Structure formats: structure tokens, C-alpha cells
Amino acid sequence: ATVLADLADSYAMLDEAVQARALLAEVAAAAREQGPIARSVAETWEHLGDRRAALSWIAVALTKGFPRDEIEAAPGLRALCADPRYRAAVGHASG
């Protein structure tokens, strides 16, 4: 699942959205259970320009114990972390 999530992100960065979304669908079940994969999925959705999906997956990653400081240090998630909706996702995941 980790490799597929990384491949999805590569496709997203190459503007191959159809392939990226197909791979995201394949890893969704694993991402719901594993914080690191959920974080990768969130970053891929961010690269695809779907902030709503990215925020949703960030909330999953946080709920599964992925460190908030690592999310906030990720260059690919800077814009997402600056979004006011991120604070709401953080509050929901930690409350």
C-alpha cells in the first residue's frame, strides 16, 4: 500500500490525475488503518488540487497517531496547513 500511495503521488505530480485517483482508490482501505499511508494520501489529494479530500485524510492520519509536527513540516502540505480548515481538522482529530 505504501508503494502504491507513493506511485499515486508521482502520478499526481506528473499531472496524471486519472492514474493517481485509481491508485488512491486501491490504497484507501489501508490508509484508513495506517497513519503514514493516510498522510501520503492526503498529500496526493493536495497535489491533485482537492483540498477537501486532503483535509479529510489528514484528519484520518492524525486520528491514527501520525505526528502533527511531521505533517506541518512537510513541504507538500504547507498550503494545506495554512488553511483555516486545517485547524478544525486538527481539533477534531485530537478531541
C-alpha positions in Angstrom: 0.0 0.0 0.0 2.9 2.4 0.8 4.4 1.9 -2.7 1.0 2.4 -4.4 0.5 5.6 -2.4 3.9 6.9 -3.4 3.1 5.9 -7.0 -0.2 7.8 -6.8 1.7 10.9 -5.6 4.1 10.6 -8.5 1.3 10.4 -11.0 -0.3 13.4 -9.4 2.9 15.4 -9.7 3.1 14.5 -13.3 -0.5 15.7 -13.9 -1.7 12.2 -14.5 -4.8 12.6 -12.3 -6.7 9.6 -13.6 -3.9 7.2 -12.7 -3.4 8.9 -9.4 -7.0 8.7 -8.4 -7.2 5.0 -9.4 -4.3 4.2 -7.1 -5.7 6.2 -4.3 -8.9 4.2 -4.5 -6.8 1.0 -4.2 -5.0 2.2 -1.1 -8.0 3.7 0.7 -8.7 0.7 2.9 -5.1 0.6 4.1 -4.9 4.3 4.5 -7.9 4.3 6.9 -5.9 2.0 9.2 -2.4 3.3 8.9 -1.5 6.9 9.7 1.6 7.1 7.4 -0.4 6.0 4.4 -3.3 8.3 5.2 -0.8 11.2 5.3 0.6 10.2 1.9 -2.9 10.0 0.5 -3.6 13.5 1.9 -0.6 14.9 0.2 -1.5 13.3 -3.1 -5.0 14.8 -2.9 -3.4 18.2 -2.2 -1.2 17.8 -5.3 -4.4 16.9 -7.2 -5.9 20.2 -6.0 -8.6 18.6 -3.9 -8.1 20.3 -0.6 -11.3 18.9 0.9 -10.1 15.3 0.4 -6.7 16.2 1.6 -8.0 17.7 4.8 -10.2 14.6 5.3 -7.2 12.3 5.0 -5.1 14.5 7.3 -7.8 14.0 9.9 -7.5 10.3 9.5 -3.7 10.4 9.7 -3.9 12.3 13.0 -6.6 10.0 14.4 -4.3 7.1 13.6 -1.4 8.7 15.5 0.6 10.3 12.7 2.6 13.1 14.3 1.2 16.6 13.7 4.7 18.1 13.6 5.6 15.9 10.7 2.5 17.0 8.8 3.3 20.6 9.4 7.0 20.2 8.4 6.1 18.5 5.0 6.8 20.9 2.2 4.0 19.4 0.1 1.5 20.2 2.9 2.5 23.8 3.7 -0.5 25.4 1.9 -2.9 22.9 3.4 -1.6 23.6 6.9 -2.0 27.3 6.3 -5.7 26.8 5.5 -8.0 27.6 8.4 -9.9 24.4 7.8 -6.7 22.5 8.8 -7.0 23.8 12.4 -10.6 22.5 12.5 -9.3 19.1 11.3 -6.6 19.1 13.9 -9.0 20.0 16.6 -11.4 17.2 15.5 -8.7 14.6 15.4 -7.3 15.4 18.8 -10.6 15.9 20.5 
